[in-house]
Structures are given as structure tokens and as C-alpha cells.
Amino acid sequence: MTILMPDFDLPDSMALRPLRRPTVSDAEFRAAMSGLASSVHVVTARRGDERIGRTATSVLSLSAQPPAILVSIDIVSRLADLIARTGGFSLAMLASDQSEMADAFAGKVPAELRFGRGNWGEWPSGQPHLRGAVTALDCEVIGAMETGTHVLFAGAIIEAETDSRLSPLMWHRHGYRDLNGVD
């Protein structure tokens, strides 16, 4: 398999050592990871008039000082390119009633129509801001690591908005759930 490299420079990279043993198959990996319950997010970026976003579950809290998160984005995607070029991105943790938004940004709606769903504004940075999410963040890229097929972007949280009345949308066993496990 040939990995296409992006046409942008990454601040840092993580050299992965050669494996000593074979890995599990793609099907085994997907089955194993389906047991990992994750909150569902939409990661977005903007450059000029272009806005792009994707649904993501590979998101984690990185540090409290500085306040930062880590997101994993497909290295050959337009989203990774925009994040690298602009040095920023936004993230919205979707609420339990926003599964249609998750589906739209997962590719079930054409890219040019995705931002027509939901209540979108802009952060002061110009990055897209989804209103009505559990948590919405505006992030400045403070580091990145290329891992072969993905880029891990570390984003310092510059702006944050949280609605503690909302519950997050979860992804578990190939389907959406709320915190009570209800579909």
C-alpha cells in the first residue's frame, strides 16, 4: 500500500519503528475498537471562503497547562491540509440529539451542504463555531505528529463554550448511543 504524503510541512513527526510481529486484520481492529465508547465530535477548519469538517471520535484531552486537546485527522484529507495551513481548527462535541449532524459530516451529506445543517457561526479567529453542541472549542495548533496515515494535531484551546444541560452523543458498537446506552 502506498501512502500519499500531504503537500504541507508538519512541525514535527513521530518515526514509528518497524513491527516485530504482524498486526491484527482491519476487521479485527474495527471489531475491537467498536467496544471503545467515544464521544462524537465535528472537527472543522476555515481558510478564506472554504469551510470543511469531518466527524471524529479520535479526540482526547491532552493537557491542562496549556489547555489542549489532540485530534487525529486523515493525512491525505482536505481537512488536514486546511488545519496545517491555517494553524487552527474548531471542535464541537455533539449533543445526544445531533446524530444527523454526525452523519452529515461523516459523509452522508455532500461536503458543500454540511454547513447548512445546524446553527453555525464563527469564532473570533474565523474558525467555524457550532452552536448547540455540548462543548465547542476554538483551537490553535501547537504541535503535530504524522503517524503514517493520520496527523495528530495538538490544539491549544483559545475559546470554549459548554452547555452543562446537554448530554454527549456517544459512538459504541457501530452505533450512536446516549450516556444511558440508548440508541
GUMAR-242865 format. One record per residue (C-alpha): residue number from 1; chain; x, y, z. Coordinates in pm, whole numbers, plus 50000, padded with zeros to 5 digits. Example, Ala and Ser with C-alpha at 12.3 -4.5 7.8 and 13.67 -1.06 7.14 Angstrom:
% GUMAR-242865
    nr   kette      c1      c2      c3
     1       A   51230   49550   50780
     2       A   51367   49894   50714
This chain:
% GUMAR-242865
    nr   kette      c1      c2      c3
     1       A   50000   50000   50000
     2       A   50134   50341   49905
     3       A   50075   50626   50148
     4       A   50026   50962   49978
     5       A   50207   51237   50162
     6       A   50041   51576   50202
     7       A   50174   51883   50028
     8       A   50230   52068   50355
     9       A   50510   52060   50612
    10       A   50440   51918   50954
    11       A   50604   52088   51252
    12       A   50719   51752   51393
    13       A   50688   51387   51307
    14       A   50691   51067   51506
    15       A   50903   50798   51349
    16       A   50736   50465   51403
    17       A   50969   50170   51443
    18       A   50924   49861   51226
    19       A   50695   49600   51374
    20       A   50838   49282   51524
    21       A   50510   49090   51482
    22       A   50218   49117   51241
    23       A   49923   49333   51341
    24       A   49560   49227   51363
    25       A   49350   49249   51048
    26       A   49144   49556   50964
    27       A   48826   49365   51058
    28       A   48974   49258   51393
    29       A   49086   49614   51463
    30       A   48742   49757   51383
    31       A   48568   49493   51597
    32       A   48800   49563   51891
    33       A   48767   49941   51862
    34       A   48387   49920   51839
    35       A   48390   49836   52209
    36       A   48557   50167   52285
    37       A   48277   50412   52364
    38       A   48369   50760   52241
    39       A   48202   51096   52233
    40       A   48124   51214   51879
    41       A   48275   51539   51750
    42       A   48282   51751   51440
    43       A   48626   51895   51362
    44       A   48621   52194   51127
    45       A   48858   52444   50971
    46       A   48823   52751   50753
    47       A   49050   52927   50507
    48       A   48905   53224   50323
    49       A   48561   53123   50198
    50       A   48633   52750   50226
    51       A   48495   52564   50528
    52       A   48541   52193   50573
    53       A   48472   51946   50850
    54       A   48455   51579   50941
    55       A   48303   51369   51215
    56       A   48567   51237   51454
    57       A   48581   51013   51758
    58       A   48962   51013   51787
    59       A   48979   51312   52020
    60       A   49130   51336   52366
    61       A   49219   51582   52635
    62       A   49594   51642   52614
    63       A   49685   51878   52898
    64       A   49552   52137   53140
    65       A   49859   52362   53109
    66       A   49833   52473   52841
    67       A   49470   52367   52799
    68       A   49495   52145   52491
    69       A   49333   51860   52301
    70       A   49460   51609   52047
    71       A   49268   51519   51729
    72       A   49351   51254   51470
    73       A   49283   51353   51108
    74       A   49340   51151   50788
    75       A   49670   51280   50648
    76       A   49553   51300   50286
    77       A   49228   51483   50367
    78       A   49149   51840   50276
    79       A   49075   51899   50646
    80       A   49432   51809   50747
    81       A   49560   52043   50476
    82       A   49344   52334   50597
    83       A   49438   52280   50961
    84       A   49808   52273   50873
    85       A   49782   52581   50651
    86       A   49575   52793   50892
    87       A   49728   52673   51218
    88       A   49386   52629   51374
    89       A   49066   52428   51392
    90       A   48744   52413   51584
    91       A   48582   52119   51753
    92       A   48224   52060   51860
    93       A   48130   51774   52094
    94       A   47787   51679   51963
    95       A   47480   51654   52185
    96       A   47278   51332   52208
    97       A   47016   51475   51968
    98       A   47271   51566   51697
    99       A   47321   51228   51527
   100       A   47204   51376   51193
   101       A   47486   51631   51220
   102       A   47733   51349   51288
   103       A   47607   51159   50982
   104       A   47625   51469   50762
   105       A   47990   51535   50850
   106       A   48072   51162   50824
   107       A   48000   51185   50452
   108       A   47627   51112   50423
   109       A   47572   51469   50302
   110       A   47786   51630   50026
   111       A   48065   51849   50167
   112       A   47918   52169   50020
   113       A   47586   52113   50206
   114       A   47713   52012   50550
   115       A   47732   52360   50699
   116       A   47366   52409   50603
   117       A   47284   52176   50894
   118       A   47280   52316   51246
   119       A   47338   52667   51375
   120       A   47683   52778   51259
   121       A   47865   53099   51342
   122       A   48230   53197   51367
   123       A   48477   53220   51649
   124       A   48677   53546   51670
   125       A   48956   53355   51489
   126       A   48723   53299   51193
   127       A   48701   52922   51252
   128       A   48351   52766   51230
   129       A   48152   52760   51556
   130       A   47866   52511   51600
   131       A   47611   52646   51844
   132       A   47400   52397   52040
   133       A   47683   52148   52099
   134       A   47772   52009   52442
   135       A   48109   52179   52410
   136       A   48253   52392   52131
   137       A   48623   52479   52115
   138       A   48838   52710   51906
   139       A   49194   52577   51892
   140       A   49534   52699   51779
   141       A   49770   52426   51656
   142       A   50068   52399   51889
   143       A   50212   52077   51751
   144       A   50154   51793   51509
   145       A   50279   51440   51456
   146       A   50249   51236   51139
   147       A   50183   50869   51206
   148       A   50173   50731   50852
   149       A   49805   50757   50764
   150       A   49696   51029   51007
   151       A   49814   51354   51161
   152       A   49775   51410   51532
   153       A   49713   51781   51581
   154       A   49763   51926   51929
   155       A   49539   52227   51969
   156       A   49561   52483   52249
   157       A   49209   52585   52348
   158       A   49170   52957   52281
   159       A   48791   52983   52322
   160       A   48545   52742   52486
   161       A   48170   52724   52524
   162       A   47995   52449   52725
   163       A   47629   52374   52790
   164       A   47618   52153   53100
   165       A   47248   52080   53044
   166       A   47327   51868   52737
   167       A   47447   51506   52722
   168       A   47704   51398   52463
   169       A   47634   51178   52164
   170       A   47832   50855   52201
   171       A   47958   50604   51944
   172       A   47971   50242   52059
   173       A   47941   49906   51880
   174       A   47893   50074   51540
   175       A   47603   50293   51651
   176       A   47504   50612   51828
   177       A   47415   50597   52197
   178       A   47349   50838   52477
   179       A   47510   50802   52819
   180       A   47240   50551   52917
   181       A   47325   50329   52618
   182       A   47001   50412   52436
   183       A   47007   50419   52055
